[in-house]
Amino acid sequence: MNQAKTLLVLALALIAAPSRSLAGSEALAAGADAAFAGAAFHTPLPKMVLAEGWTIHKPIAQASLLPSTNWFSLAVLAQVGGEPIGATAATEVAAIDLAALLNKQLKSQLKYNLGGKDVWVSGAFDRQQNAYVSILVDGSDAVFYNVKGLLDKEETVSAGANKYTLRLSPNVINQMKSEIVLENKANEDDVVRITLKKMLDAVGATGDTAKVGGQTYKVFYTDDIKNGRVDKTAKTISFILTEPNGEIHVVLIPAELVPSDKIAVFKMFKDARVGMTQKDGKLKVYENP
């Protein structure tokens, strides 16, 4: 069972690389990264275990670009700063309507009728690199269930007149075939099973698109998550890249790091420089800033 838990956490949990000493909010974020890693894994993980599944590239604000910091051979680096808009030869590659994109992933293609209610199943991540299964019952706010917690404890989801057990069924051989299960507590024949691959595909389909450095990213704009609930005071911009071999890379960018008066520069997959600014309700993405 411990092996199954480890594999499932590897498939979903977003873990950032350690960074140099930072001040203020960056230092707090670094501390949260270490705390999460310690809670998820009681001993250091071998590199070969992390060779497949999810990796995260979490931007860390820096005054200048630093040499790549590697953790389990996964580069994590970002820069905040740059030139005023129009002062560089950067090429705009996307202009994304943020209001239309906000929390769009909550209503994924995974829509079911449970207890007479429409229910959407999706996934989400917070800035502390926790992975969540999100459940949105029509007429209610979305609720987020920490994946790590679901490995040890079943949760109850109310939909209409029915109550459902929410649990994870790990697949030790292929973690992407692990299942999210919603089962009616009073009728075991009323059950929904969703593989992690199916859920991730459904989430990806809700994102907008930006192509940078020859790589096509899916872009998301979401409220942050706090204590299993939406935190409307903080927004996160996420870029997700899926390689041909199926490996998934996630870049989380706190929206407050993307200004309106200049182009903020981040370094993403294969060291591609990506510029961003947000103004008049649009997220503008630049190549070669």
Salt bridges, closest charged atoms under 4 A:
ASP33 OD1 - LYS58 NZ 3.81
ASP118 OD2 - LYS111 NZ 3.71
ASP152 OD1 - LYS5 NZ 2.47
GLU179 OE1 - ARG193 NH1 3.15
GLU183 OE1 - ARG167 NH2 3.10
ASP201 OD2 - LYS197 NZ 2.88
ASP223 OD2 - LYS232 NZ 3.84
ASP223 OD1 - LYS235 NZ 2.84
ASP231 OD2 - LYS226 NZ 3.71
GLU243 OE2 - HIS249 NE2 2.66
GLU247 OE2 - HIS249 NE2 3.84
GLU256 OE2 - ARG127 NH1 2.77
ASP271 OD1 - LYS267 NZ 3.99
